[in-house]
């Protein structure tokens, strides 16, 4: 039952138009890392803490989506090796391995970077950002024709949005757009 709840919660994140950013500044193991993998981006602070999926050391395995999301992130063979050997990495190694998207010098900078990133998205064209995220997320790994169909459907809705109207007007008037999220 716990795995089902985690699967449902993490899938809601992935199918949401919101962009989720994990800010990692301390041990991020097991279910915590599975939550981070469900986020769209992972930011981490440099440090000597560990990131990974060590569940096999307990006679378990990553059952909250780790066996599905990690291969999509780093490839199947690397993910199997990572999971089977209960590999944990320090933040710099995790960044080099592609598990972390941005690396910051410390936890304060990581937190500030995540907040700045989210704020920038929040002030931007949220309708376009959300549709782009969903088209990429839902189309990834499937046939390209499915992804292109999702893209066509989304762009059709975006072209009639107030944000698109404002963005095009602002561009032609050489001013900063004032997006409303509609």
SVG drawing of the C-alpha trace seen along z (x, -y; Angstrom):
<svg xmlns="http://www.w3.org/2000/svg" viewBox="-8 -49 41 58">
<polyline fill="none" stroke="black" stroke-width="0.4" points="0.0,0.0 2.8,-2.4 4.4,-1.9 1.0,-2.6 0.6,-5.8 4.1,-6.9 3.5,-5.9 0.3,-7.9 1.8,-11.0 4.9,-11.0 2.8,-10.5 0.7,-13.5 3.8,-15.6 5.0,-14.3 1.6,-14.9 1.2,-18.4 2.0,-21.4 4.1,-22.8 7.8,-22.3 9.1,-20.6 12.6,-21.3 14.3,-19.2 16.8,-21.1 19.2,-18.6 21.5,-19.7 21.8,-16.5 21.6,-12.8 19.1,-11.9 18.7,-8.1 16.0,-5.6 12.5,-7.1 13.9,-10.6 16.0,-10.1 13.0,-8.5 11.0,-11.7 13.9,-13.7 13.8,-11.6 10.1,-12.3 11.0,-16.1 11.7,-17.7 15.1,-19.0 17.5,-18.2 19.7,-21.0 22.3,-20.0 24.7,-21.6 28.3,-20.4 29.1,-18.4 30.2,-15.0 26.6,-13.6 25.3,-10.7 22.7,-10.5 21.4,-7.1 19.2,-4.1 20.8,-1.7 17.7,0.4 19.2,3.7 21.5,3.6 18.4,4.1 17.1,7.0 14.7,4.6 14.7,2.5 13.6,-1.0 9.9,-0.4 8.6,-4.0 9.5,-4.4 13.3,-4.3 13.6,-1.3 11.6,-3.1 12.8,-6.7 16.6,-6.1 16.9,-4.2 15.1,-7.0 17.6,-9.4 21.0,-7.6 20.2,-4.6 19.2,-1.0 22.6,0.6 24.0,-2.2 20.8,-2.2 20.8,1.6 24.5,1.4 23.7,-1.6 20.7,0.2 22.2,3.7 25.4,2.4 23.5,0.0 25.8,-2.8 25.7,-6.1 27.5,-9.2 28.5,-12.5 26.9,-15.5 29.8,-16.3 29.8,-12.6 26.0,-12.6 26.3,-15.8 28.9,-14.2 26.8,-11.0 23.8,-13.1 21.7,-12.5 21.9,-16.1 21.3,-18.9 22.9,-21.9 25.5,-21.9 25.9,-24.8 28.8,-25.6 26.6,-25.2 23.1,-24.6 22.3,-28.4 23.3,-28.8 21.3,-25.7 18.2,-26.9 18.6,-30.4 19.2,-28.9 16.0,-26.8 13.9,-29.7 15.3,-32.0 14.6,-29.4 11.1,-28.8 10.4,-32.5 11.6,-33.1 9.3,-30.4 6.4,-31.8 6.8,-35.2 7.1,-33.8 4.6,-32.4 3.2,-29.7 0.7,-28.4 3.5,-27.8 5.9,-26.4 3.3,-24.0 2.3,-22.8 5.9,-22.4 6.7,-20.3 3.7,-18.1 4.4,-17.6 8.0,-16.7 7.2,-14.5 4.3,-12.6 5.9,-12.2 9.4,-11.1 10.2,-7.5 7.2,-6.9 6.9,-7.1 7.9,-10.5 4.5,-10.7 2.8,-10.6 5.1,-13.4 4.5,-15.5 0.7,-15.0 0.9,-16.2 2.9,-19.2 0.4,-20.1 -2.5,-19.8 -0.7,-22.0 0.4,-24.7 -3.1,-25.0 -4.3,-25.8 -1.4,-28.1 -1.9,-30.2 -5.3,-31.4 -4.1,-32.2 -3.8,-35.6 -0.1,-34.9 0.7,-34.2 -1.1,-37.4 0.8,-39.4 4.1,-37.8 3.7,-38.5 2.6,-42.1 5.5,-42.7 8.0,-41.3 6.8,-43.5 6.7,-46.5 10.2,-45.7 9.1,-45.6 9.1,-43.0 6.0,-40.9 3.6,-40.9 2.3,-37.4 -0.9,-36.6 -0.9,-32.8 -4.0,-32.6"/>
</svg>
